Amino acid sequence: MLTIALPKGRIADETLSLFSKIFNSDFKFEDRKLILEKDGFRFLLVRNQDVPTYVYYGSCDIGVVGFDVLEEKGLDLAQLLDLGLGKCKVVIGMKNTEKLDYTKHKISIATKMENITKNFFAKKAMAVEVIKLYGSIELAPLVGLADAIVDIVETGATMKQNGLHEVETIMHSSARLVANKNSFVTRKKDILKLTELIKNEIERA
């Protein structure tokens, strides 16, 4: 039985919908249950940020997770397929009147994506002070906590409503199918077969 980690929310629903189409069967978590076993698969419903951890440590053979989370976690996983779900981008946001000045000695950034932020500014040879926040990140530049933010946006509406604008895109992201490297060796045939079925279904959509 292949064990698959899914992130809670829309991507999980869209992934289960894919499985329903592929196997012509209803894949659905009941009530508040976090485990679903059906047709030779076991699905675990976990936080998006935790999917790479479950897969890396072998609790799951494969998982579905945003590319931004993979980059932030930096764990050694096999990337199998871009599912094209949950498309978004990671951007730098600042107050509407401000621009990013790379000649500055240092910049302070509020974000929950510490590694992505540090890596980006390191490539620009710019010192960065990362202020870790877990929510309402748009507030930080407005109250002087940070010069700018690094955050995920889909439409950018939340930033605009809070008087911020996108000054630079760091990366584009979408959901990826990833595998534990040991599982990919020991269960390669099963994993590749499933990957091909998913790929074909996506291409038909």
N, C-alpha and C positions, 0 to 999 in steps of 0.2 A: 504494500500500500504506500503510494507516494504521499508525503505530508507537505502541504503547501501553506505558507504564511501569507495572509492577506491583510492589507491595511484597512482599518475601520473606515466606513464612509462610502463615498460615491465610487471610488475605484474598486472596492470590494464588490459592490452591487454590479458594476459593469463587468468585472471578471467572472462572477458567478453567472451572469447572463450569457457570457461567452461559452462557459461550460455547458449551460442548458441547451444552447444551440448545437454545440459540437456533439453532445451525447443524447440529444433529444430527450432530456430528462430535467426535472425541476431541482435545481441546486439552490437551497435557501436555508439560512440559519433560522432556527425557531426561537421565538421570544428573545431572551437575553443570553442564549447559549453562545459560547465562544469556540466550540468544536463542532464540526459537521463532518460526518463520515457517510460517504455515498459512492457507489459504483467504483470501488477500489481506490478512492481518494480520501484523505483526511485534511480538512481545511481548519486552520487556526486563525481566529480573528484577533489581531493585535494592533497596537498603535503603529502608525506609519514609520516613526523613528526607530521602532524596535524590530521591524522586519529583518533588516540585515543581520542583527544580532542573533535572532532565532535561526537564521539560515547558516551563518558563519559557524556557530557552535554545534550544528548538526541536529538541532531539535526539529528542523524542517529540511526537506531535501531541496525544495525550491521556494521562491517567494515572488511577490509582486510589490514593487516599491518605486517611489519617485527617484529619478536620476539625481535630483538635488540632495536627497537623503543619502544616496550611495556615495556621492562626492563628499558630503559632510562627515560620514562615518569612516570612509577610507578603508573598509574591510576588504579582504582578498576573496572576492566572489567571482564566479563565472557569469558573465552577462550573455544571455541567450537571445533576447528579442526585445525590440522596442514595441510596446503594445499600442502606442499612440493615444493612450488614455490620460486623463488628468493633465492636459497640457498647461504649462505655466512658465514663468521665467523668474529668475532671481535678479533683482535690480537694486541700484543705489538710489535712494530717495532723499531729497533735500527740500527745504522751504522754497516756495515758488520763486522767490527773488534771488536765490543763491545758485552758484555753479560750483562744480568740483575743481579745485585748484591743486594740481599735482606738484606745484612748486612749493607748497607748504611743507614744513618740516614734519608735521604730524597731524593726524586727523582722528577724531573720536567717532566710533560707529556703534550704534545700538542695534543688536541683532540676536537671533537665537542660533544663527549659523556662523559660529566662531571660526571654524577651519576654512570654509569657503571664503570668508572675509579676509582672514589673515593671508591665505594663499594668493588671493587676487591682488592685494596691496603690496605684498612682497614682490610680485612680478613687476609692479610699478615702481619698486625701490622707494616706497613711501612707508614711514612708520605709522602704525595704527594702534589705537587703544580701543579694544573691543569691550563694550559694556553689554553683558549678557542679560537679555530680557526674554520673558516667556509669553508676553501678550501686550496688546495696545502699544506696539512698537512705534506707531506713527506719532505718539505723544512726545517722544524723546527730543526731536529737534525743536518742537514748538515751545518746550519749557526749558530749553538750554541744557538738557542732560547730555546731548551728543550733537556733533556737527551734522550727522547724516544717519540714515538707517540702511541696512541691507535686509531685504525681505522678499517673500514670494508674492507675485501678483498674477492674477488671471486677466482681469479687465483694467485694473489700475484705478477703479472707481473709489475705493477706500482711501487711497492716497490723495486723490483730487479733492474728495470731500473734506479732508483734514488739512488742506492747504499745502500739500507736498506735490512734487513732480518727479518723474523719473529722469535722472541725469545720465545714467549709464546702465546697460544690461550686462550682467556678469555671465549669465548662462541661461539657456533654454532647457526646460525639463519636461519629461513625460514618464509614464510608468514603464518600468522595465521588468522583464522576467529574468530572475537570477537564480543561480544554483550553488549549493555547497560543493566545493571542488572534490571532496571525497565521494559524495553521492553521485557526482557527474561521472566518476570513474566506475563505481560499483553498479550504478543503475543507469548507465548511459543510454542504453537502448530505450528504456521506458521514458526517460526525460526527453530524448530527441524526438521520439514518436509524438509525445504530447506537444512539444514545441512546434512541430510541423502542423499538427491539427489546429493549434491556436493561430499560427501564421496564415494558414489557408482560410480560416474563418474571418480573420481581420481583412484579408485581401478581398473576400467576397462582399464584405459589408459596404 
